[in-house]
């Protein structure tokens, strides 16, 4: 009898018993979704550095929920109820990381870096060290294209409000249109952390699909003549300009919107390390080693939030659709202002560079280059498109800061 009782206990405590509990099928569905995400990341190479980690985090958290007790089990890797208490003003554990450290699982502890804004800020530090603001400085008008490409953020915001989302939730959904994954994560963890899973997956999926989403819109909104325009070579930007620029931007933007300090501050510090010429070791570290380490933790942590009971809902479908709308209208906004600049410049500016105003660096700029060369093999738009592309990075951070200031 002792042996039978032991076997019975082992079976009942194993994850396999979870297949037969109420709503156990939801965890199974999420595991299948994680397999799909792994396929997209590994085989289709859709943002693989993050999507593979997100997919495996999704797999881990939903497999662990098959344990006896589900997400409330001490053996579970992620405990949503602990984070509910963390966000509950009436709870004794409100904003208490000590409770998370004492009672959380591995993914709970890693998620602290997301909730505190640490991982997105460190990602921006690496992005800054890899970004050349020279094209933007040589053509300051690019800032207008980066600003115009935030149109989708605010259109999706109003669309989400009309669909019944709260202001905080709508702001988090709208920022998908900025095509900036770390910014979307940063804003969502502050305003609507319960939506982090679907918003992060939508943001990175649409970033990966830029070569599929943008070209049809580019052809629809521009003429063959406009796409054939060959732009003049940009002026050479001095070293002094490149050093002064991140300092001035940090001061001005942070004074204007203090809530942007973590993202903009890290972005500009990383760029200053790159450009000043005396911190090569630091620049190399944040571009490579630190960026890779943070990407590991960020992907797994975001994947942990895709708990079946919260991810599988009508809200998730609405978020995916609104995210696509936001992304499309951000591209449209950049293209329309690009067409306006084409007219005002007497046909000297190729409007295709406007689509690069979204924050996906450098993929959006490459798409502008590819479409430009299809229309005219003599076209070399990459460096011209990098101006609005890096302007979009700043623009998405400012848009997030504005929304955070309004709703926090």
N, C-alpha and C positions, 0 to 999 in steps of 0.2 A: 504493500500500500504506500509505503514511503516513497518508493521509486515512481509509482504512478502519480502521486501527489506532486512530486518534484517536476515530473514531465509536464503535468497539467499547469503548474505555476510558470515554467519556462515558456510554454506555448502562449499562455494568457498575457505574459509580460512582454512577449516579443512584438515587434512591429507588425508581423503578419496578421496577428489577431485584429489589428486596426482596420483591415480590409472589410470586416464584417460589422463594424460599429456604425451607428447612425452618422450619416454625412461623410463616411470614410471615402466614398466615391469622389468627393471634391478634392481630397488630397491626391487621389490617383489621377484626376484630370490635370492638376497642377504639375504632377511629375511628368505627364505627357507633354505639357506646355514647355517644361524645362528641356525636354528632349528636342523639341522643335527649335527652341532658342539656341541650344548647343549646335544643332544642324546649321542654323543661319550664321552663327558665329564662326564655326570651323569650316564648313563646306562652302558656304556662300560668302564668307569673310565680311559679314556685316558688323562693323565696329568690333572686331574680335577681341581686342585687348580688354574691353569692358564687358561685352555681351557674354563671353564665355564665363567670366566670373559671376555675373548676374544670374546666368542660367544655372550654374552649379550651386549658388547660394539658394536659389529657388528650389532646386532638387533637395538640398540638405534639409531645409526647414520643413518641407512637406513630407519627406521621408521620416524625419524625427517626430512628426505629428501623428504617426501611426502607433507610437508608443502608448502604453496604457496611460490614460489621462490626457492625451493629445498635447496641445500647446501649453497646458497647465502642469504637465509632468515635469518633475525636477530634471529628468533626462533630456527634455526637449532643448534644442539649441537656441531657440528664440521664443520669448514669452511676451506676446502682445499685451497681456494684462498688466505686466510690470510697466510698460510704456504708457498704458492708459492711466495708471496711477501717477506716473511722472508728469503727465499733462493735466491732471485733475487738480484744480485750485483747492478743492476741499480735502484732498488727500494729505495725510501726514508725510507722504513721500513725494510731494510736489517738487519737481526739479531736484530730486535727490538721486545723484548718481551712485551714492553709497548703497542704496537698495538694489540697484541694477548689478553692481559689482558683487554684492553678497548673495543674491538669489538668481541672477541671470545665467544664461548659458553662454557658450563661446560666441555665438553670433550677436547676442545682446551686448556683450562687451565690445566687440568690434564696431557695433552700430553707434556706440557713443561718439566715435569720430565723425560720423555723419551728422548726428543730432547736434553736436556742438559746432558744426561748420568747419571742423579741422580739415577733413579730407578735401572738400571742394576748394578751400583756400590754398592748400598745398598744391593741388592740381593747377590752380591759376598761377602759382609761383613758377611751376615748370613751364606752363604755357607762355608766360612772360619771357622766360629765358630762351624760348625757342622762336619768339616772334620778332620780326624785323619791321619796325614802324617807319622805315625809310620811305616806302611807297606812299604811305599816308602823309608824311611830312612833305614829300615832293609835290603832292597834289592834295592840299587841305580840303578841297571840295568833296573829297571822298567821304568826309564826315557826314555830309548830307545823305549820301547813299546808305551809310551804316545806320543813320537815324530813321530813314524811310523804311528800311527793312524791319523795323520793329512794329510796323503797322499791324501785322498779323497777331502780335501779342495782345493788343488792346481790342481788336475785333473778336478774337477768341474769348477774351475776358467777358465782353458784353454778351456773347453767345452763350457762355457757360452760365451767366447770371439768369438769362432768359430760360435756360433749361432747369433752373431750380437749384443750382449750386450756390453756396454762400460766397460772399465777397472774397474771403481768404482762399477758398477752394478754386474759385474762378481765376484769381490772380496766379495761382500755382499752375493751373491748366494753360493759361494764356502764355506763360513764359516758354512753353514748348516751342512757340513760334520763333524764339530767338536762336534756335538751333545750337544751343549751348548746354550740354549735359550737366556740367558742374554747377552752372547758375541755376538750372531747373531744380537740381537736388538741394542746393543751398536755400532757395526760396521756399520750396515745398516743406522742408524739415521745420521751418519756422512758422509757416502759415497753415499747412494742411498735411501733417506727417502721415496721416492714415491713407493718403493717396500717393505716397512716395513710389510704391512699386509700379503701378500702371503708368504714372507720369514719367518715371525714369526710363522704363522700357520703351514707351512711345517716343520720348526725346531721342534716345540713342538709335532706335530703329529708323526714324525719319532722317536723322543725320546720315546714316549709312545708305539710305535710299536717295540721297541727293542726285546722283547721276541718272536716276529714273524719274524723279519728281520734277526737277527744274527744267530740263530741255523742252518738254512740250509747252510749258508756260512761256519760255523764252521765244519759241517759234510763233506762239499765238499772239504775243504782245509786241513783237518787233518785226520790221520789214526786212526783206533780203538786203536792201540797200543799207539799212542801219547796221545790220550784222556784219557787213563787209568793211565798215569803217576801220582804217588803220590809224591808230593813235600815235602821236608824237612821243619820242622817248622822254621819260621823266628826267628832271634835273638831278644832279648828284647832291645828296644830303650830307652835310658835314658831320664829323664826329661830335662836335660840340652840340649841335642840334639834337642828335640822338641821345646825348647824355642829359640835356636839360629837359627834354620832352617828358620822360616818365616822372620826373620830380614835379613839374608844373601840373601835369594831369592829376597826379595823386593829391596835391594840395587843393586844386580847384574842385575836383569831383567830390572829394571827401567832405570839404566844407559845404558844398551844395547839398549833398545827400550823405550824411554821416553813416547811414546804414550800409553804404557800399564799401566802407573801409576795409573789411576783411578781404573781399574779392579784388577791388581795384588796388588796394595797398599791396597785396601779394603779387598781382599782375605786374605792376610797375616796378616793384623791387626786383623781381626776376629779370625784367628787361634791363634795369639799371646794371645788374650784375653782368649781363651779357655785353652791354655797350661800353661800360666804363673802362675796360681794358686792364684792370688790376685785380679782378676777382674771377679769373678763368676757372679755377678749381671749384668755386662755389657754383658758378654757372653750369659747369659740366655735371656736378652732382645733382642739382635740381632738375636738369634736363633728362638725366638718365636714371641713376640709382634711386633717388627719392621719388621721381615720377612713377617708376615701375612699382616700388613698394606701396605707394599710396593707391595706385590703380588696383593692385591685388585686394587691399582691404576695402576699397570703395565698392568694387564690383560685388564681392561676396556679401557685404553689409546691405547693399541695396536689394540684392536678391532675397535676403532674409525677410524683407517686408512683404513678400508675395505669399502671405499665408492664405490658404485656400478659402477660409471662411470670410475673408475680407476682399480678396482679389476677384473672386468669381461673382460679379454683380453687374447690374445694368450700368452702374456708374462707370465701370471700367470701359465698357463699350463706348459710352459717351465721351470719355476722355480720349480714347484712341481716335475717334472721329473728329473731335474738336482740335486735337493736336495736329492732325493732317490739314485741317482748315487753316489753323494758325500758321503752319509752315508754308502753305501755298500762298497765303495773303502776304506774308513777309517777303517772299520772293517777288510777288506782284508789286508790292510797294517799292522795292528797290528798282525794278524794271521801269515803272512809271516815272519815277524821278530821273532815272537814267535817260529816258526818252525826252523828258523836259530839258535836261542838260544838253542833250544832242541838239535840240532846237535852238537853245540859247547860245550855244557855242558855234553855231553855224555849221553843224555837222562834223565837228572835230572830236566828239566824245562818242564812243561806241556804247549804246545803252545796255549791252550784254553785261557790262561790269557791274550794273546795278543789282543783278541777281546774286552777286558775291557779297552783298551787304549783310547776309545772314552770318552768324558767328562761326560756322563750321570751317575752321582753318586747317589746311589750305584747300580742302576738297571743293568748296564752292568756287574758289578762284580757278581751280583746274577745269571745272565744268564750263566756266566762261571762256577759258582758253580753247577748249575742245570745240565748243559750238562756234566760236569766232573763226577757227581755222577751217571748219566745215564750209563756212560761207566764203572765206577768202584764205587760201593757203599761205598768204603773206602776212596774215594776222598773228601778232604775238601779244596777247592781252594779259598774260599771267601776272606780270608785275603791276600793270594798271589795275587789275582786279584785286590784287593783294591789298591795295589801299582801302577800298570799302570793306574788304574781308576782315582786316584787323580793326577797322572802325566798328564793325559789327560786334566784335568782342567787347569793346568798351560800351557800345550802345546797349547790349543785352544786360550788362552789369548795371548800367544806369537805370534801365527799365525795371530790373528786379529791385533795385534800391528804392525807386519811386513807389512801386507797389508795396514794398515792405514798410515804407514810411507811412503809407496811407492806411494799411490794415493792421499793423502790429500794435 
